[in-house]
């Protein structure tokens, strides 16, 4: 993303485009499709089509987040999956995923609630007897 942004800004200065909308359109055309899609489908905070600087910043942040996630996933695979892969007979990551499913610890049983006393039965017709409506 850094290379694309540098190249794009150099081309903009050489072509002397000044219209913000044109800059956004040209920038979007050269973006990786996944980054462009993420920006245009943001539920909130989406940059306007007349603010190229915001587009540059948001695209850079999305790319950095993607790179961070990719690094995290590669570290996760190298530390947890590689040793297991050499021991187990399965050869596909999908079958190994089944081994990594987490199970919740058993829930201790709840203590029994004390039984309620039978009490006095309700007289559901008592209100009607007191406040009887005229026929």
N, C-alpha and C positions, 0 to 999 in steps of 0.2 A: 504494500500500500504506500509505503514511503516513496518508493521509486515512481509509482504511478502519479502520486501527488506532485512530486518534484517535476516530473516531465510535463504534467498538465499545466502547472503554473508557469513553467518556462514557455510552453507553447502559447499560453494566454498572453504573456508579456510580448512575445514575438508577433502575434496576430493583432494585438491591441484591441481585443474584445473588451467592451465595457458594460454591455447590457447584462445585468445580473441574471435575468431569465435565460439568456443564451448561454451564459457560463454554466448554470445549473444543468441545462439540457445536455451540453457537451460533456460535462463531468459525469453525468449519469450514464451516457452512452458508453463511456470507457470503463466504468466500474465493473468489477466482478458481479455476475448476476445475483449471487447469493447476498452480497452486501447491499446492492441496489434494492433487492426485494425486501430485505430486513428494514431498510430505511423507509420505504414507501408503505410498509404495513405496520409501522410503529403505532400502538394504540394512543400514545400521547407523546409530546415532545418532538414530533416530526418537523423537520425543517421546511420552511416555505420554499416555493420555487423561485423566489426572488432574493434568496440569501445564500450565495455560494459559500461564504465562509463557514456557515453552520453546517452545510453539506460536507465540506472538507473535514470539519471536526468530528461530526457524527460517523462518517465513513471510517475515519482513522480509529475512533474508539471501538467500533464494531470489529474492525480488523484486528486490533490489539486483543480484544476479548476472545476472538476466534483463535488467535495464536496462543494465548494463555491456556485456553481450554485444550487445544491440541497438545501442548506441552504436558499439561496435567494428565491427559489420557495416556500419552506415551509413557510417562513415568509410572502410571498405575499399571499398565500392561507389562512393563519391564520388571516391576518389583513383585507383582502378585501373580501374574499369569505365566511368565516364562518358567519359573521353577516348577509350577504345577504341570505345565505342558510336557516337560521332560519326563515326569514321573507317570503320568496317566496315559492310557492307551488311545484316548481320543485325539483326533488331530485337528478338529475344527474349533474355532473360538466359540461358536454357538453352543456346542455340547459342553464346553467348559463353563459357559455362563450358567448352565443349569446347576453346576456345583456351587456357584457363588450366591445362590438365592439365600436371602437371609430368613431365618425363622425367628419368630418372636418367642420370648421366654414364656413358660406356662403361667397363666394367671392364677393366683391363689384363690381358693373358693371363698365366697362371701360368707360371713357368719349369718346364721338363720335369724330372720326377724322374729321378734316375740309375737305370739298370737294375740290378735285383738279380742277384747272382750265382746260378748254379744251385745251388751248394752240394752237400751230401750229401743224397741222398734219405732220407726218414724210413722207418724200418722199423716200421710200425704194429703188427706182430705180435710185436715184441721183448718187450713186457711179458708177453704171454701165454706166450711160451717160458720166461721166467724164473719166472713165478708160475703155472704151469699148475694149474688146479683139478682135483681128483679127479673122475673120471667119475660 
